[in-house]
Amino acid sequence: MILVTGGTGLLGSHLLFDLVSTGHPVRAIKRKTSNIEMVRKVFSYYSDKADEFFGKIEWVEADIMDFVAISEVLEGIDIVYHAGAVVSFYPKDHEAMLKVNIEGTANLVNLCIDRNITKFCYVSSVAVLGRALNDGVSDETTWWQPSKKNSVYGQSKYGAEREVWRGIEEGLNAYIVNPSVILGPGFWGGGNSGLFSLVWKGLKYYTRGINGFVDVRDISKAMIRLMESDISRERFILSAENCSYQQLFEYMAKYLGKPAPSINVPNSMTGIAWRVEALRSFLMRTLPEVTKEMATTTTMVYTYSNEKIRKAIGFEFTPLEQSIREISEIFLRDHK
Ligand SMILES: NC(=O)c1ccc[n+]([C@@H]2O[C@H](COP(=O)([O-])OP(=O)(O)OC[C@H]3O[C@@H](n4cnc5c(N)ncnc54)[C@H](OP(=O)(O)O)[C@@H]3O)[C@@H](O)[C@H]2O)c1
């Protein structure tokens, strides 16, 4: 039996679909506050048998911080996909994010070693690759460098990935995937899927940054292919293409039938933008729409090599423009 953490999120819901629709028995954890109906919604994008597939998931309530609950959840499990994490660029989440992502992963790693789990997949991030000293293309050998440019999210994922490497040294049969910015449908209210909503609402501004982007369906498929292979003790960057935010927004605008953002925000202005927004959100007691970390990330140039996964299992990524066209089609169906 397979265990999936993070099954109610963007990546986890796609992974659950790929697993249950191909007949794998799956247990997934959720929390009291989780919205599992989003998982059913995601399934409906890809199949007429969404309800039937959704009904095949064995849902168990557990928080990865709860050692005892996770220990019980692991009963009868031989394969674990660990995609659960706090993903946030809001300062209010920093403390919880560091705790959940590092300690929660340590809990799972320790219990999986104890239970002799057959194979473990950890979803890390390109945010753990050293960025400070690297002006070129990052690959799997680009190691973490302490730097003010690292986000707190990056720090939390780095701490978590270290727990997995420690587990591997202690006998855990594991591999790690490091996705770049994941694009996918369904969670239009926030995160990266929220970028489609911003362009739909008429986003006017873009920054000069470049980043790696990848289709959520490719991440899920690569994770399963690696699980079914003999590969372990390795990490793999999963990133389809390096692309500027300007080009990304142009693709989104093209397929959503909206004008592309046309006003470039110079890097010096983003510093002013997040400070003004911080003050506004403080006064209004709402979440800021732009934080310092968001502003920094979208002005930086980060590029990634996907050569290792392509060579290891012959994996081919969906071209970015095709992903954005297909996600936009789902967005338009959801906003009829
Ligand atoms: N999105 C990206 O661009 C990106 C890029 C690289 C790597 N990643 C990594 O990919 C993974 C999935 O990301 P995503 O975009 O799918 O994130 P997401 O949509 O925010 O989903 C996060 C998932 O983690 C679960 N979770 C959070 N705290 C938990 C806790 N204490 N106990 C149990 N479950 C908990 C959430 O459950 P609830 O529903 O209960 O909140 C949710 O299912 C994460 O590990 C993330 O770091 C994401």
The ligand as an SDF file (V2000), in Angstrom:
LIG
                    3D

 48 52  0  0  0  0  0  0  0  0999 V2000
    4.3260   24.7430   -5.7770 N   0  0  0  0  0  0  0  0  0  0  0  0
    5.5640   24.8160   -6.2370 C   0  0  0  0  0  0  0  0  0  0  0  0
    5.8890   25.5990   -7.1460 O   0  0  0  0  0  0  0  0  0  0  0  0
    6.6220   23.8960   -5.6770 C   0  0  0  0  0  0  0  0  0  0  0  0
    7.9110   23.9330   -6.2420 C   0  0  0  0  0  0  0  0  0  0  0  0
    8.8900   23.0860   -5.7550 C   0  0  0  0  0  0  0  0  0  0  0  0
    8.5910   22.2010   -4.7360 C   0  0  0  0  0  0  0  0  0  0  0  0
    7.3390   22.1860   -4.1840 N   0  0  0  0  0  0  0  0  0  0  0  0
    7.0710   21.2170   -3.1160 C   0  0  0  0  0  0  0  0  0  0  0  0
    6.0670   20.3380   -3.5980 O   0  0  0  0  0  0  0  0  0  0  0  0
    5.2660   19.8800   -2.5150 C   0  0  0  0  0  0  0  0  0  0  0  0
    3.8010   20.1230   -2.8380 C   0  0  0  0  0  0  0  0  0  0  0  0
    3.6210   21.5070   -3.0820 O   0  0  0  0  0  0  0  0  0  0  0  0
    2.1990   22.0730   -3.5260 P   0  0  0  0  0  0  0  0  0  0  0  0
    2.4330   23.2300   -4.4190 O   0  0  0  0  0  0  0  0  0  0  0  0
    1.3220   20.9630   -3.9560 O   0  0  0  0  0  0  0  0  0  0  0  0
    1.7230   22.6650   -2.1170 O   0  0  0  0  0  0  0  0  0  0  0  0
    0.2460   22.9430   -1.5710 P   0  0  0  0  0  0  0  0  0  0  0  0
   -0.7390   22.9670   -2.6790 O   0  0  0  0  0  0  0  0  0  0  0  0
    0.3580   24.1200   -0.6770 O   0  0  0  0  0  0  0  0  0  0  0  0
   -0.0330   21.6410   -0.6850 O   0  0  0  0  0  0  0  0  0  0  0  0
    0.6320   21.4520    0.5270 C   0  0  0  0  0  0  0  0  0  0  0  0
    0.1450   20.1410    1.1310 C   0  0  0  0  0  0  0  0  0  0  0  0
    0.8580   19.9100    2.3440 O   0  0  0  0  0  0  0  0  0  0  0  0
   -0.0850   19.6080    3.3570 C   0  0  0  0  0  0  0  0  0  0  0  0
    0.3990   19.9820    4.6760 N   0  0  0  0  0  0  0  0  0  0  0  0
    0.8290   21.2060    5.0910 C   0  0  0  0  0  0  0  0  0  0  0  0
    1.1540   21.1580    6.4030 N   0  0  0  0  0  0  0  0  0  0  0  0
    0.9180   19.8900    6.8150 C   0  0  0  0  0  0  0  0  0  0  0  0
    1.0410   19.2190    8.0650 C   0  0  0  0  0  0  0  0  0  0  0  0
    1.4730   19.8510    9.1660 N   0  0  0  0  0  0  0  0  0  0  0  0
    0.6860   17.9010    8.1340 N   0  0  0  0  0  0  0  0  0  0  0  0
    0.2320   17.2590    7.0380 C   0  0  0  0  0  0  0  0  0  0  0  0
    0.0990   17.8280    5.8240 N   0  0  0  0  0  0  0  0  0  0  0  0
    0.4370   19.1340    5.7200 C   0  0  0  0  0  0  0  0  0  0  0  0
   -1.3210   20.4100    2.9750 C   0  0  0  0  0  0  0  0  0  0  0  0
   -2.4490   19.8660    3.6600 O   0  0  0  0  0  0  0  0  0  0  0  0
   -3.7540   20.7510    4.0340 P   0  0  0  0  0  0  0  0  0  0  0  0
   -4.6760   20.6190    2.8560 O   0  0  0  0  0  0  0  0  0  0  0  0
   -4.2720   20.1190    5.2510 O   0  0  0  0  0  0  0  0  0  0  0  0
   -3.2760   22.1630    4.2550 O   0  0  0  0  0  0  0  0  0  0  0  0
   -1.3500   20.1560    1.4750 C   0  0  0  0  0  0  0  0  0  0  0  0
   -1.8970   18.8890    1.1910 O   0  0  0  0  0  0  0  0  0  0  0  0
    5.7620   20.6290   -1.2780 C   0  0  0  0  0  0  0  0  0  0  0  0
    6.6600   19.7980   -0.5880 O   0  0  0  0  0  0  0  0  0  0  0  0
    6.5030   21.8200   -1.8550 C   0  0  0  0  0  0  0  0  0  0  0  0
    7.5030   22.2860   -0.9840 O   0  0  0  0  0  0  0  0  0  0  0  0
    6.3530   23.0110   -4.6410 C   0  0  0  0  0  0  0  0  0  0  0  0
  1  2  1  0
  2  3  2  0
  2  4  1  0
  4  5  1  0
  4 48  2  0
  5  6  2  0
  6  7  1  0
  7  8  2  0
  8  9  1  0
  8 48  1  0
  9 10  1  0
  9 46  1  0
 10 11  1  0
 11 12  1  0
 11 44  1  0
 12 13  1  0
 13 14  1  0
 14 15  2  0
 14 16  1  0
 14 17  1  0
 17 18  1  0
 18 19  2  0
 18 20  1  0
 18 21  1  0
 21 22  1  0
 22 23  1  0
 23 24  1  0
 23 42  1  0
 24 25  1  0
 25 26  1  0
 25 36  1  0
 26 27  1  0
 26 35  1  0
 27 28  2  0
 28 29  1  0
 29 30  1  0
 29 35  2  0
 30 31  1  0
 30 32  2  0
 32 33  1  0
 33 34  2  0
 34 35  1  0
 36 37  1  0
 36 42  1  0
 37 38  1  0
 38 39  2  0
 38 40  1  0
 38 41  1  0
 42 43  1  0
 44 45  1  0
 44 46  1  0
 46 47  1  0
M  CHG  2   8   1  16  -1
M  END
$$$$
